[in-house]
Structures are given as C-alpha cells and as structure tokens.
C-alpha cells in the first residue's frame, strides 16, 4: 500500500517521481495548494475506496497524516 499511496501523491500533485514525498506538507510546495489538496483527497478516496469526512480533509496536512487517516479508515499499510 505504501507504493500505491506514494503514486497517488505523485500523480495527483504532478510531482517528480524523484522527489521525497514522505516529508511534504500542505502548502509547503506550490503543487499542494487548496486546489491540489482537493484533487489529492479525491484521488486518495478513489484509489483506496474510502471517504474522508470534513475533519479528515481539514486534518490532512501532510503525507504522514494522510497515512494515519487512511489507517483510521481501515487501510492497512
């Protein structure tokens, strides 16, 4: 699941595959602005067949936090 999660991040934010995505945070890079945030949420929901609630969307502030949210939603890493 780690590879799948990382790929969703790279694809949704149009990142260079060589970038170290594990440490990025919301609004820390140009690609992860408010529009990128909603694109990323949508892509993650689709890829993992989950639904983020409002609190999850607000709390989704980093790559690592996203993994915590997915774990809470039943995704195993």
N, CA, C and O atoms as a Tripos MOL2 file, in Angstrom:
@<TRIPOS>MOLECULE
protein
  308   307    77     0     0
PROTEIN
NO_CHARGES

@<TRIPOS>ATOM
      1 N           0.8070   -1.1990    0.0000 N.3       1 UNK1
      2 CA          0.0000    0.0000    0.0000 C.3       1 UNK1
      3 C           0.8510    1.2640    0.0000 C.2       1 UNK1
      4 O           0.4330    2.3010   -0.5150 O.2       1 UNK1
      5 N           2.0370    1.1750    0.5750 N.am      2 UNK2
      6 CA          2.9100    2.3600    0.5890 C.3       2 UNK2
      7 C           3.1840    2.8660   -0.8230 C.2       2 UNK2
      8 O           3.1240    4.0680   -1.0810 O.2       2 UNK2
      9 N           3.4860    1.9410   -1.7390 N.am      3 UNK3
     10 CA          3.7860    2.3390   -3.1230 C.3       3 UNK3
     11 C           2.5600    2.9550   -3.7840 C.2       3 UNK3
     12 O           2.6660    3.9490   -4.5020 O.2       3 UNK3
     13 N           1.4090    2.3630   -3.5400 N.am      4 UNK4
     14 CA          0.1620    2.8700   -4.1190 C.3       4 UNK4
     15 C          -0.1290    4.2800   -3.5960 C.2       4 UNK4
     16 O          -0.4880    5.1690   -4.3680 O.2       4 UNK4
     17 N           0.0250    4.4790   -2.2960 N.am      5 UNK5
     18 CA         -0.2090    5.7800   -1.6750 C.3       5 UNK5
     19 C           0.7560    6.8280   -2.2460 C.2       5 UNK5
     20 O           0.3500    7.9340   -2.6020 O.2       5 UNK5
     21 N           2.0180    6.4640   -2.3260 N.am      6 UNK6
     22 CA          3.0210    7.3820   -2.8640 C.3       6 UNK6
     23 C           2.7130    7.7300   -4.3190 C.2       6 UNK6
     24 O           2.8510    8.8870   -4.7150 O.2       6 UNK6
     25 N           2.3030    6.7590   -5.1130 N.am      7 UNK7
     26 CA          1.9730    7.0010   -6.5110 C.3       7 UNK7
     27 C           0.7890    7.9590   -6.6460 C.2       7 UNK7
     28 O           0.7950    8.8360   -7.5100 O.2       7 UNK7
     29 N          -0.2180    7.7950   -5.7990 N.am      8 UNK8
     30 CA         -1.3640    8.7130   -5.8270 C.3       8 UNK8
     31 C          -0.8900   10.1330   -5.5470 C.2       8 UNK8
     32 O          -1.3180   11.0700   -6.2220 O.2       8 UNK8
     33 N          -0.0220   10.3050   -4.5750 N.am      9 UNK9
     34 CA          0.5250   11.6240   -4.2430 C.3       9 UNK9
     35 C           1.2510   12.2230   -5.4490 C.2       9 UNK9
     36 O           1.0120   13.3700   -5.8260 O.2       9 UNK9
     37 N           2.1330   11.4340   -6.0390 N.am     10 UNK10
     38 CA          2.9450   11.9020   -7.1680 C.3      10 UNK10
     39 C           2.0430   12.2690   -8.3500 C.2      10 UNK10
     40 O           2.2230   13.3150   -8.9740 O.2      10 UNK10
     41 N           1.0810   11.4100   -8.6480 N.am     11 UNK11
     42 CA          0.1940   11.6560   -9.7840 C.3      11 UNK11
     43 C          -0.7450   12.8370   -9.5450 C.2      11 UNK11
     44 O          -0.8770   13.7070  -10.4070 O.2      11 UNK11
     45 N          -1.3920   12.8740   -8.3910 N.am     12 UNK12
     46 CA         -2.3820   13.9190   -8.1010 C.3      12 UNK12
     47 C          -1.7510   15.3040   -8.0510 C.2      12 UNK12
     48 O          -2.3670   16.2860   -8.4640 O.2      12 UNK12
     49 N          -0.5330   15.3800   -7.5500 N.am     13 UNK13
     50 CA          0.1310   16.6820   -7.4320 C.3      13 UNK13
     51 C           1.1270   16.9410   -8.5670 C.2      13 UNK13
     52 O           1.8350   17.9480   -8.5590 O.2      13 UNK13
     53 N           1.1760   16.0380   -9.5310 N.am     14 UNK14
     54 CA          2.1010   16.1520  -10.6700 C.3      14 UNK14
     55 C           3.5290   16.3990  -10.2040 C.2      14 UNK14
     56 O           4.1990   17.3260  -10.6600 O.2      14 UNK14
     57 N           3.9780   15.5540   -9.2910 N.am     15 UNK15
     58 CA          5.3240   15.6820   -8.7380 C.3      15 UNK15
     59 C           6.3210   14.8690   -9.5440 C.2      15 UNK15
     60 O           5.9550   13.9380  -10.2600 O.2      15 UNK15
     61 N           7.5610   15.2310   -9.4170 N.am     16 UNK16
     62 CA          8.6630   14.4840   -9.9950 C.3      16 UNK16
     63 C           8.8090   13.2040   -9.1730 C.2      16 UNK16
     64 O           8.8610   13.2650   -7.9450 O.2      16 UNK16
     65 N           8.8740   12.0770   -9.8180 N.am     17 UNK17
     66 CA          8.9920   10.8020   -9.1220 C.3      17 UNK17
     67 C          10.2190   10.6920   -8.2400 C.2      17 UNK17
     68 O          10.2810    9.8260   -7.3670 O.2      17 UNK17
     69 N          11.2010   11.5630   -8.4550 N.am     18 UNK18
     70 CA         12.4210   11.5310   -7.6570 C.3      18 UNK18
     71 C          12.3070   12.3550   -6.3770 C.2      18 UNK18
     72 O          13.1730   12.2730   -5.5060 O.2      18 UNK18
     73 N          11.2360   13.1530   -6.2610 N.am     19 UNK19
     74 CA         11.0530   13.9610   -5.0580 C.3      19 UNK19
     75 C          10.7670   13.0790   -3.8570 C.2      19 UNK19
     76 O          10.1110   12.0440   -3.9790 O.2      19 UNK19
     77 N          11.2510   13.4810   -2.7200 N.am     20 UNK20
     78 CA         10.9830   12.7540   -1.4740 C.3      20 UNK20
     79 C           9.6350   13.2280   -0.9450 C.2      20 UNK20
     80 O           9.5610   14.2340   -0.2390 O.2      20 UNK20
     81 N           8.5790   12.5100   -1.2820 N.am     21 UNK21
     82 CA          7.2310   12.9370   -0.9250 C.3      21 UNK21
     83 C           6.8750   12.6480    0.5340 C.2      21 UNK21
     84 O           5.9490   13.2540    1.0730 O.2      21 UNK21
     85 N           7.5870   11.7430    1.1650 N.am     22 UNK22
     86 CA          7.2380   11.3270    2.5220 C.3      22 UNK22
     87 C           7.2800   12.4580    3.5400 C.2      22 UNK22
     88 O           6.6770   12.3550    4.6080 O.2      22 UNK22
     89 N           7.9790   13.5250    3.2190 N.am     23 UNK23
     90 CA          8.1220   14.6250    4.1780 C.3      23 UNK23
     91 C           7.3740   15.8970    3.7860 C.2      23 UNK23
     92 O           7.4860   16.9120    4.4730 O.2      23 UNK23
     93 N           6.6140   15.8580    2.6920 N.am     24 UNK24
     94 CA          5.9530   17.0970    2.2840 C.3      24 UNK24
     95 C           4.7050   17.3670    3.1100 C.2      24 UNK24
     96 O           4.0590   16.4610    3.6380 O.2      24 UNK24
     97 N           4.3990   18.6460    3.1950 N.am     25 UNK25
     98 CA          3.2510   19.1110    3.9640 C.3      25 UNK25
     99 C           2.4250   20.0630    3.1200 C.2      25 UNK25
    100 O           2.9170   20.6800    2.1760 O.2      25 UNK25
    101 N           1.1590   20.1630    3.4850 N.am     26 UNK26
    102 CA          0.2260   21.0570    2.8050 C.3      26 UNK26
    103 C           0.7720   22.4840    2.7820 C.2      26 UNK26
    104 O           1.2600   22.9870    3.7940 O.2      26 UNK26
    105 N           0.6850   23.1200    1.6310 N.am     27 UNK27
    106 CA          1.1450   24.4900    1.3820 C.3      27 UNK27
    107 C           2.6560   24.6620    1.5220 C.2      27 UNK27
    108 O           3.1460   25.7920    1.5240 O.2      27 UNK27
    109 N           3.3900   23.5810    1.6390 N.am     28 UNK28
    110 CA          4.8500   23.6670    1.7180 C.3      28 UNK28
    111 C           5.4630   23.6750    0.3160 C.2      28 UNK28
    112 O           6.5660   24.1800    0.1060 O.2      28 UNK28
    113 N           4.7230   23.1040   -0.6330 N.am     29 UNK29
    114 CA          5.1500   23.1290   -2.0310 C.3      29 UNK29
    115 C           4.0220   23.7520   -2.8500 C.2      29 UNK29
    116 O           2.8560   23.6730   -2.4630 O.2      29 UNK29
    117 N           4.3610   24.3630   -3.9640 N.am     30 UNK30
    118 CA          3.3600   25.0430   -4.7850 C.3      30 UNK30
    119 C           2.2460   24.1230   -5.2510 C.2      30 UNK30
    120 O           1.0900   24.5390   -5.3320 O.2      30 UNK30
    121 N           2.5810   22.8810   -5.5560 N.am     31 UNK31
    122 CA          1.6000   21.9400   -6.0860 C.3      31 UNK31
    123 C           0.5100   21.5720   -5.0750 C.2      31 UNK31
    124 O          -0.6050   21.2230   -5.4640 O.2      31 UNK31
    125 N           0.8290   21.6470   -3.7860 N.am     32 UNK32
    126 CA         -0.1500   21.2630   -2.7680 C.3      32 UNK32
    127 C          -0.7710   22.5100   -2.1500 C.2      32 UNK32
    128 O          -0.5700   22.8240   -0.9770 O.2      32 UNK32
    129 N          -1.5350   23.2060   -2.9910 N.am     33 UNK33
    130 CA         -2.3200   24.3450   -2.5340 C.3      33 UNK33
    131 C          -3.7430   23.8560   -2.2940 C.2      33 UNK33
    132 O          -3.9720   22.6470   -2.2340 O.2      33 UNK33
    133 N          -4.7040   24.7660   -2.1570 N.am     34 UNK34
    134 CA         -6.0690   24.3400   -1.8490 C.3      34 UNK34
    135 C          -6.6840   23.4970   -2.9660 C.2      34 UNK34
    136 O          -7.4120   22.5440   -2.6900 O.2      34 UNK34
    137 N          -6.4000   23.8390   -4.2170 N.am     35 UNK35
    138 CA         -6.9220   23.0570   -5.3490 C.3      35 UNK35
    139 C          -6.2360   21.6850   -5.3670 C.2      35 UNK35
    140 O          -6.9000   20.6600   -5.5230 O.2      35 UNK35
    141 N          -4.9220   21.6670   -5.2080 N.am     36 UNK36
    142 CA         -4.1790   20.4090   -5.1610 C.3      36 UNK36
    143 C          -4.6480   19.5350   -4.0090 C.2      36 UNK36
    144 O          -4.6730   18.3090   -4.1180 O.2      36 UNK36
    145 N          -5.0180   20.1710   -2.9100 N.am     37 UNK37
    146 CA         -5.4860   19.4430   -1.7330 C.3      37 UNK37
    147 C          -6.7540   18.6660   -2.0660 C.2      37 UNK37
    148 O          -6.8550   17.4780   -1.7580 O.2      37 UNK37
    149 N          -7.7100   19.3240   -2.6870 N.am     38 UNK38
    150 CA         -8.9710   18.6620   -3.0070 C.3      38 UNK38
    151 C          -8.7770   17.5940   -4.0940 C.2      38 UNK38
    152 O          -9.4380   16.5550   -4.0740 O.2      38 UNK38
    153 N          -7.8750   17.8550   -5.0330 N.am     39 UNK39
    154 CA         -7.5530   16.8470   -6.0510 C.3      39 UNK39
    155 C          -6.9550   15.6140   -5.3770 C.2      39 UNK39
    156 O          -7.3250   14.4810   -5.6830 O.2      39 UNK39
    157 N          -6.0370   15.8540   -4.4660 N.am     40 UNK40
    158 CA         -5.3790   14.7620   -3.7550 C.3      40 UNK40
    159 C          -6.3810   13.9580   -2.9220 C.2      40 UNK40
    160 O          -6.3550   12.7270   -2.9360 O.2      40 UNK40
    161 N          -7.2490   14.6440   -2.2090 N.am     41 UNK41
    162 CA         -8.2700   13.9570   -1.4100 C.3      41 UNK41
    163 C          -9.1290   13.0820   -2.3190 C.2      41 UNK41
    164 O          -9.3790   11.9170   -2.0080 O.2      41 UNK41
    165 N          -9.5740   13.6340   -3.4290 N.am     42 UNK42
    166 CA        -10.4160   12.8940   -4.3660 C.3      42 UNK42
    167 C          -9.6990   11.6630   -4.9090 C.2      42 UNK42
    168 O         -10.2820   10.5810   -4.9790 O.2      42 UNK42
    169 N          -8.4390   11.8270   -5.2900 N.am     43 UNK43
    170 CA         -7.6650   10.7060   -5.8370 C.3      43 UNK43
    171 C          -7.4200    9.6240   -4.7880 C.2      43 UNK43
    172 O          -7.4710    8.4340   -5.1010 O.2      43 UNK43
    173 N          -7.1570   10.0230   -3.5610 N.am     44 UNK44
    174 CA         -6.9400    9.0500   -2.4850 C.3      44 UNK44
    175 C          -8.2340    8.2930   -2.2000 C.2      44 UNK44
    176 O          -8.2240    7.0720   -2.0450 O.2      44 UNK44
    177 N          -9.3490    9.0260   -2.1310 N.am     45 UNK45
    178 CA        -10.6300    8.3730   -1.8800 C.3      45 UNK45
    179 C         -10.9260    7.3380   -2.9640 C.2      45 UNK45
    180 O         -11.3830    6.2320   -2.6740 O.2      45 UNK45
    181 N         -10.6650    7.7040   -4.1950 N.am     46 UNK46
    182 CA        -10.9200    6.8060   -5.3190 C.3      46 UNK46
    183 C          -9.9880    5.5950   -5.2950 C.2      46 UNK46
    184 O         -10.4380    4.4630   -5.4700 O.2      46 UNK46
    185 N          -8.7090    5.8250   -5.0810 N.am     47 UNK47
    186 CA         -7.7170    4.7510   -5.1090 C.3      47 UNK47
    187 C          -7.9190    3.7380   -3.9870 C.2      47 UNK47
    188 O          -7.6890    2.5430   -4.1750 O.2      47 UNK47
    189 N          -8.3460    4.2150   -2.8240 N.am     48 UNK48
    190 CA         -8.4620    3.3340   -1.6640 C.3      48 UNK48
    191 C          -9.9170    3.0160   -1.2910 C.2      48 UNK48
    192 O         -10.1750    2.3480   -0.2900 O.2      48 UNK48
    193 N         -10.8650    3.5020   -2.1070 N.am     49 UNK49
    194 CA        -12.2830    3.2430   -1.8850 C.3      49 UNK49
    195 C         -12.7200    3.6180   -0.4690 C.2      49 UNK49
    196 O         -13.3460    2.8260    0.2350 O.2      49 UNK49
    197 N         -12.3740    4.8500   -0.0690 N.am     50 UNK50
    198 CA        -12.7360    5.3820    1.2420 C.3      50 UNK50
    199 C         -13.3700    6.7570    1.0440 C.2      50 UNK50
    200 O         -13.3260    7.3200   -0.0500 O.2      50 UNK50
    201 N         -13.9530    7.2840    2.1030 N.am     51 UNK51
    202 CA        -14.4920    8.6390    2.0720 C.3      51 UNK51
    203 C         -13.9650    9.4020    3.2700 C.2      51 UNK51
    204 O         -14.1440    8.9880    4.4160 O.2      51 UNK51
    205 N         -13.3140   10.5190    2.9920 N.am     52 UNK52
    206 CA        -12.8370   11.3980    4.0610 C.3      52 UNK52
    207 C         -14.0230   12.2030    4.5690 C.2      52 UNK52
    208 O         -14.8250   12.6910    3.7730 O.2      52 UNK52
    209 N         -14.1450   12.3480    5.8910 N.am     53 UNK53
    210 CA        -15.1420   13.2760    6.3980 C.3      53 UNK53
    211 C         -14.4900   14.6610    6.4860 C.2      53 UNK53
    212 O         -13.2980   14.8110    6.2180 O.2      53 UNK53
    213 N         -15.2640   15.6470    6.8560 N.am     54 UNK54
    214 CA        -14.7590   17.0280    6.8680 C.3      54 UNK54
    215 C         -13.5220   17.1660    7.7550 C.2      54 UNK54
    216 O         -12.5570   17.8290    7.3770 O.2      54 UNK54
    217 N         -13.5500   16.5460    8.9210 N.am     55 UNK55
    218 CA        -12.3970   16.6250    9.8280 C.3      55 UNK55
    219 C         -11.1510   16.0030    9.1970 C.2      55 UNK55
    220 O         -10.0450   16.5170    9.3600 O.2      55 UNK55
    221 N         -11.3350   14.8970    8.4770 N.am     56 UNK56
    222 CA        -10.2050   14.2570    7.8100 C.3      56 UNK56
    223 C          -9.5960   15.2010    6.7650 C.2      56 UNK56
    224 O          -8.3750   15.3150    6.6640 O.2      56 UNK56
    225 N         -10.4430   15.8650    6.0020 N.am     57 UNK57
    226 CA         -9.9620   16.7830    4.9640 C.3      57 UNK57
    227 C          -9.1830   17.9250    5.5940 C.2      57 UNK57
    228 O          -8.1220   18.3060    5.1000 O.2      57 UNK57
    229 N          -9.7040   18.4670    6.6770 N.am     58 UNK58
    230 CA         -9.0430   19.5810    7.3720 C.3      58 UNK58
    231 C          -7.7350   19.1150    8.0120 C.2      58 UNK58
    232 O          -6.7320   19.8270    7.9630 O.2      58 UNK58
    233 N          -7.7430   17.9330    8.6080 N.am     59 UNK59
    234 CA         -6.5610   17.4250    9.3210 C.3      59 UNK59
    235 C          -5.4900   16.8490    8.4010 C.2      59 UNK59
    236 O          -4.3660   16.5970    8.8370 O.2      59 UNK59
    237 N          -5.8300   16.6410    7.1450 N.am     60 UNK60
    238 CA         -4.8950   16.0610    6.1760 C.3      60 UNK60
    239 C          -3.8700   17.1330    5.7880 C.2      60 UNK60
    240 O          -4.0290   17.8370    4.7910 O.2      60 UNK60
    241 N          -2.8280   17.2340    6.5940 N.am     61 UNK61
    242 CA         -1.8680   18.3210    6.4490 C.3      61 UNK61
    243 C          -0.4810   17.8660    6.0070 C.2      61 UNK61
    244 O           0.4170   18.6870    5.8150 O.2      61 UNK61
    245 N          -0.3110   16.5690    5.8480 N.am     62 UNK62
    246 CA          0.9940   16.0590    5.4300 C.3      62 UNK62
    247 C           0.8330   14.6470    4.8770 C.2      62 UNK62
    248 O          -0.1940   13.9940    5.0640 O.2      62 UNK62
    249 N           1.8630   14.2040    4.2000 N.am     63 UNK63
    250 CA          1.9090   12.8290    3.6830 C.3      63 UNK63
    251 C           1.6800   11.8480    4.8240 C.2      63 UNK63
    252 O           0.8780   10.9210    4.7070 O.2      63 UNK63
    253 N           2.3940   12.0580    5.9310 N.am     64 UNK64
    254 CA          2.3030   11.1470    7.0760 C.3      64 UNK64
    255 C           0.9160   11.1830    7.7090 C.2      64 UNK64
    256 O           0.3910   10.1430    8.1080 O.2      64 UNK64
    257 N           0.3200   12.3640    7.8030 N.am     65 UNK65
    258 CA         -1.0180   12.4790    8.3800 C.3      65 UNK65
    259 C          -2.0400   11.7560    7.5050 C.2      65 UNK65
    260 O          -2.9880   11.1610    8.0180 O.2      65 UNK65
    261 N          -1.8530   11.8070    6.2010 N.am     66 UNK66
    262 CA         -2.7380   11.0900    5.2830 C.3      66 UNK66
    263 C          -2.7210    9.5940    5.5410 C.2      66 UNK66
    264 O          -3.7610    8.9380    5.4790 O.2      66 UNK66
    265 N          -1.5490    9.0540    5.8280 N.am     67 UNK67
    266 CA         -1.4440    7.6260    6.1420 C.3      67 UNK67
    267 C          -2.1920    7.3030    7.4370 C.2      67 UNK67
    268 O          -2.8280    6.2540    7.5440 O.2      67 UNK67
    269 N          -2.1160    8.1940    8.4110 N.am     68 UNK68
    270 CA         -2.8410    7.9840    9.6680 C.3      68 UNK68
    271 C          -4.3480    7.9680    9.4260 C.2      68 UNK68
    272 O          -5.0690    7.1350    9.9750 O.2      68 UNK68
    273 N          -4.8100    8.9000    8.5960 N.am     69 UNK69
    274 CA         -6.2400    8.9740    8.2860 C.3      69 UNK69
    275 C          -6.6800    7.7010    7.5710 C.2      69 UNK69
    276 O          -7.7130    7.1230    7.9090 O.2      69 UNK69
    277 N          -5.9060    7.2670    6.5920 N.am     70 UNK70
    278 CA         -6.2540    6.0460    5.8620 C.3      70 UNK70
    279 C          -6.2650    4.8310    6.7870 C.2      70 UNK70
    280 O          -7.1290    3.9640    6.6570 O.2      70 UNK70
    281 N          -5.3320    4.7590    7.7010 N.am     71 UNK71
    282 CA         -5.2930    3.6610    8.6640 C.3      71 UNK71
    283 C          -6.5660    3.6690    9.5090 C.2      71 UNK71
    284 O          -7.1620    2.6220    9.7620 O.2      71 UNK71
    285 N          -6.9720    4.8610    9.9400 N.am     72 UNK72
    286 CA         -8.2110    5.0100   10.7150 C.3      72 UNK72
    287 C          -9.4210    4.5230    9.9090 C.2      72 UNK72
    288 O         -10.3820    3.9960   10.4680 O.2      72 UNK72
    289 N          -9.3530    4.7090    8.5830 N.am     73 UNK73
    290 CA        -10.4540    4.3140    7.6920 C.3      73 UNK73
    291 C         -10.3670    2.8390    7.2690 C.2      73 UNK73
    292 O         -11.1640    2.3710    6.4560 O.2      73 UNK73
    293 N          -9.3890    2.1170    7.8310 N.am     74 UNK74
    294 CA         -9.3120    0.6780    7.5930 C.3      74 UNK74
    295 C          -8.2940    0.2330    6.5620 C.2      74 UNK74
    296 O          -8.2170   -0.9580    6.2570 O.2      74 UNK74
    297 N          -7.5100    1.1530    6.0150 N.am     75 UNK75
    298 CA         -6.4790    0.7950    5.0340 C.3      75 UNK75
    299 C          -5.2640    0.2810    5.7980 C.2      75 UNK75
    300 O          -4.8150    0.9070    6.7590 O.2      75 UNK75
    301 N          -4.7390   -0.8530    5.3670 N.am     76 UNK76
    302 CA         -3.5600   -1.4450    6.0230 C.3      76 UNK76
    303 C          -2.3050   -1.1140    5.2270 C.2      76 UNK76
    304 O          -2.2620   -1.2810    4.0080 O.2      76 UNK76
    305 N          -1.2800   -0.6410    5.9420 N.am     77 UNK77
    306 CA         -0.0010   -0.3180    5.2960 C.3      77 UNK77
    307 C           1.0420   -1.3210    5.6930 C.2      77 UNK77
    308 O           2.1880   -1.2250    5.2550 O.2      77 UNK77
@<TRIPOS>BOND
     1     1     2 1
     2     2     3 1
     3     3     4 2
     4     3     5 am
     5     5     6 1
     6     6     7 1
     7     7     8 2
     8     7     9 am
     9     9    10 1
    10    10    11 1
    11    11    12 2
    12    11    13 am
    13    13    14 1
    14    14    15 1
    15    15    16 2
    16    15    17 am
    17    17    18 1
    18    18    19 1
    19    19    20 2
    20    19    21 am
    21    21    22 1
    22    22    23 1
    23    23    24 2
    24    23    25 am
    25    25    26 1
    26    26    27 1
    27    27    28 2
    28    27    29 am
    29    29    30 1
    30    30    31 1
    31    31    32 2
    32    31    33 am
    33    33    34 1
    34    34    35 1
    35    35    36 2
    36    35    37 am
    37    37    38 1
    38    38    39 1
    39    39    40 2
    40    39    41 am
    41    41    42 1
    42    42    43 1
    43    43    44 2
    44    43    45 am
    45    45    46 1
    46    46    47 1
    47    47    48 2
    48    47    49 am
    49    49    50 1
    50    50    51 1
    51    51    52 2
    52    51    53 am
    53    53    54 1
    54    54    55 1
    55    55    56 2
    56    55    57 am
    57    57    58 1
    58    58    59 1
    59    59    60 2
    60    59    61 am
    61    61    62 1
    62    62    63 1
    63    63    64 2
    64    63    65 am
    65    65    66 1
    66    66    67 1
    67    67    68 2
    68    67    69 am
    69    69    70 1
    70    70    71 1
    71    71    72 2
    72    71    73 am
    73    73    74 1
    74    74    75 1
    75    75    76 2
    76    75    77 am
    77    77    78 1
    78    78    79 1
    79    79    80 2
    80    79    81 am
    81    81    82 1
    82    82    83 1
    83    83    84 2
    84    83    85 am
    85    85    86 1
    86    86    87 1
    87    87    88 2
    88    87    89 am
    89    89    90 1
    90    90    91 1
    91    91    92 2
    92    91    93 am
    93    93    94 1
    94    94    95 1
    95    95    96 2
    96    95    97 am
    97    97    98 1
    98    98    99 1
    99    99   100 2
   100    99   101 am
   101   101   102 1
   102   102   103 1
   103   103   104 2
   104   103   105 am
   105   105   106 1
   106   106   107 1
   107   107   108 2
   108   107   109 am
   109   109   110 1
   110   110   111 1
   111   111   112 2
   112   111   113 am
   113   113   114 1
   114   114   115 1
   115   115   116 2
   116   115   117 am
   117   117   118 1
   118   118   119 1
   119   119   120 2
   120   119   121 am
   121   121   122 1
   122   122   123 1
   123   123   124 2
   124   123   125 am
   125   125   126 1
   126   126   127 1
   127   127   128 2
   128   127   129 am
   129   129   130 1
   130   130   131 1
   131   131   132 2
   132   131   133 am
   133   133   134 1
   134   134   135 1
   135   135   136 2
   136   135   137 am
   137   137   138 1
   138   138   139 1
   139   139   140 2
   140   139   141 am
   141   141   142 1
   142   142   143 1
   143   143   144 2
   144   143   145 am
   145   145   146 1
   146   146   147 1
   147   147   148 2
   148   147   149 am
   149   149   150 1
   150   150   151 1
   151   151   152 2
   152   151   153 am
   153   153   154 1
   154   154   155 1
   155   155   156 2
   156   155   157 am
   157   157   158 1
   158   158   159 1
   159   159   160 2
   160   159   161 am
   161   161   162 1
   162   162   163 1
   163   163   164 2
   164   163   165 am
   165   165   166 1
   166   166   167 1
   167   167   168 2
   168   167   169 am
   169   169   170 1
   170   170   171 1
   171   171   172 2
   172   171   173 am
   173   173   174 1
   174   174   175 1
   175   175   176 2
   176   175   177 am
   177   177   178 1
   178   178   179 1
   179   179   180 2
   180   179   181 am
   181   181   182 1
   182   182   183 1
   183   183   184 2
   184   183   185 am
   185   185   186 1
   186   186   187 1
   187   187   188 2
   188   187   189 am
   189   189   190 1
   190   190   191 1
   191   191   192 2
   192   191   193 am
   193   193   194 1
   194   194   195 1
   195   195   196 2
   196   195   197 am
   197   197   198 1
   198   198   199 1
   199   199   200 2
   200   199   201 am
   201   201   202 1
   202   202   203 1
   203   203   204 2
   204   203   205 am
   205   205   206 1
   206   206   207 1
   207   207   208 2
   208   207   209 am
   209   209   210 1
   210   210   211 1
   211   211   212 2
   212   211   213 am
   213   213   214 1
   214   214   215 1
   215   215   216 2
   216   215   217 am
   217   217   218 1
   218   218   219 1
   219   219   220 2
   220   219   221 am
   221   221   222 1
   222   222   223 1
   223   223   224 2
   224   223   225 am
   225   225   226 1
   226   226   227 1
   227   227   228 2
   228   227   229 am
   229   229   230 1
   230   230   231 1
   231   231   232 2
   232   231   233 am
   233   233   234 1
   234   234   235 1
   235   235   236 2
   236   235   237 am
   237   237   238 1
   238   238   239 1
   239   239   240 2
   240   239   241 am
   241   241   242 1
   242   242   243 1
   243   243   244 2
   244   243   245 am
   245   245   246 1
   246   246   247 1
   247   247   248 2
   248   247   249 am
   249   249   250 1
   250   250   251 1
   251   251   252 2
   252   251   253 am
   253   253   254 1
   254   254   255 1
   255   255   256 2
   256   255   257 am
   257   257   258 1
   258   258   259 1
   259   259   260 2
   260   259   261 am
   261   261   262 1
   262   262   263 1
   263   263   264 2
   264   263   265 am
   265   265   266 1
   266   266   267 1
   267   267   268 2
   268   267   269 am
   269   269   270 1
   270   270   271 1
   271   271   272 2
   272   271   273 am
   273   273   274 1
   274   274   275 1
   275   275   276 2
   276   275   277 am
   277   277   278 1
   278   278   279 1
   279   279   280 2
   280   279   281 am
   281   281   282 1
   282   282   283 1
   283   283   284 2
   284   283   285 am
   285   285   286 1
   286   286   287 1
   287   287   288 2
   288   287   289 am
   289   289   290 1
   290   290   291 1
   291   291   292 2
   292   291   293 am
   293   293   294 1
   294   294   295 1
   295   295   296 2
   296   295   297 am
   297   297   298 1
   298   298   299 1
   299   299   300 2
   300   299   301 am
   301   301   302 1
   302   302   303 1
   303   303   304 2
   304   303   305 am
   305   305   306 1
   306   306   307 1
   307   307   308 2
@<TRIPOS>SUBSTRUCTURE
     1 UNK1         2 RESIDUE 1 A UNK
     2 UNK2         6 RESIDUE 1 A UNK
     3 UNK3        10 RESIDUE 1 A UNK
     4 UNK4        14 RESIDUE 1 A UNK
     5 UNK5        18 RESIDUE 1 A UNK
     6 UNK6        22 RESIDUE 1 A UNK
     7 UNK7        26 RESIDUE 1 A UNK
     8 UNK8        30 RESIDUE 1 A UNK
     9 UNK9        34 RESIDUE 1 A UNK
    10 UNK10       38 RESIDUE 1 A UNK
    11 UNK11       42 RESIDUE 1 A UNK
    12 UNK12       46 RESIDUE 1 A UNK
    13 UNK13       50 RESIDUE 1 A UNK
    14 UNK14       54 RESIDUE 1 A UNK
    15 UNK15       58 RESIDUE 1 A UNK
    16 UNK16       62 RESIDUE 1 A UNK
    17 UNK17       66 RESIDUE 1 A UNK
    18 UNK18       70 RESIDUE 1 A UNK
    19 UNK19       74 RESIDUE 1 A UNK
    20 UNK20       78 RESIDUE 1 A UNK
    21 UNK21       82 RESIDUE 1 A UNK
    22 UNK22       86 RESIDUE 1 A UNK
    23 UNK23       90 RESIDUE 1 A UNK
    24 UNK24       94 RESIDUE 1 A UNK
    25 UNK25       98 RESIDUE 1 A UNK
    26 UNK26      102 RESIDUE 1 A UNK
    27 UNK27      106 RESIDUE 1 A UNK
    28 UNK28      110 RESIDUE 1 A UNK
    29 UNK29      114 RESIDUE 1 A UNK
    30 UNK30      118 RESIDUE 1 A UNK
    31 UNK31      122 RESIDUE 1 A UNK
    32 UNK32      126 RESIDUE 1 A UNK
    33 UNK33      130 RESIDUE 1 A UNK
    34 UNK34      134 RESIDUE 1 A UNK
    35 UNK35      138 RESIDUE 1 A UNK
    36 UNK36      142 RESIDUE 1 A UNK
    37 UNK37      146 RESIDUE 1 A UNK
    38 UNK38      150 RESIDUE 1 A UNK
    39 UNK39      154 RESIDUE 1 A UNK
    40 UNK40      158 RESIDUE 1 A UNK
    41 UNK41      162 RESIDUE 1 A UNK
    42 UNK42      166 RESIDUE 1 A UNK
    43 UNK43      170 RESIDUE 1 A UNK
    44 UNK44      174 RESIDUE 1 A UNK
    45 UNK45      178 RESIDUE 1 A UNK
    46 UNK46      182 RESIDUE 1 A UNK
    47 UNK47      186 RESIDUE 1 A UNK
    48 UNK48      190 RESIDUE 1 A UNK
    49 UNK49      194 RESIDUE 1 A UNK
    50 UNK50      198 RESIDUE 1 A UNK
    51 UNK51      202 RESIDUE 1 A UNK
    52 UNK52      206 RESIDUE 1 A UNK
    53 UNK53      210 RESIDUE 1 A UNK
    54 UNK54      214 RESIDUE 1 A UNK
    55 UNK55      218 RESIDUE 1 A UNK
    56 UNK56      222 RESIDUE 1 A UNK
    57 UNK57      226 RESIDUE 1 A UNK
    58 UNK58      230 RESIDUE 1 A UNK
    59 UNK59      234 RESIDUE 1 A UNK
    60 UNK60      238 RESIDUE 1 A UNK
    61 UNK61      242 RESIDUE 1 A UNK
    62 UNK62      246 RESIDUE 1 A UNK
    63 UNK63      250 RESIDUE 1 A UNK
    64 UNK64      254 RESIDUE 1 A UNK
    65 UNK65      258 RESIDUE 1 A UNK
    66 UNK66      262 RESIDUE 1 A UNK
    67 UNK67      266 RESIDUE 1 A UNK
    68 UNK68      270 RESIDUE 1 A UNK
    69 UNK69      274 RESIDUE 1 A UNK
    70 UNK70      278 RESIDUE 1 A UNK
    71 UNK71      282 RESIDUE 1 A UNK
    72 UNK72      286 RESIDUE 1 A UNK
    73 UNK73      290 RESIDUE 1 A UNK
    74 UNK74      294 RESIDUE 1 A UNK
    75 UNK75      298 RESIDUE 1 A UNK
    76 UNK76      302 RESIDUE 1 A UNK
    77 UNK77      306 RESIDUE 1 A UNK
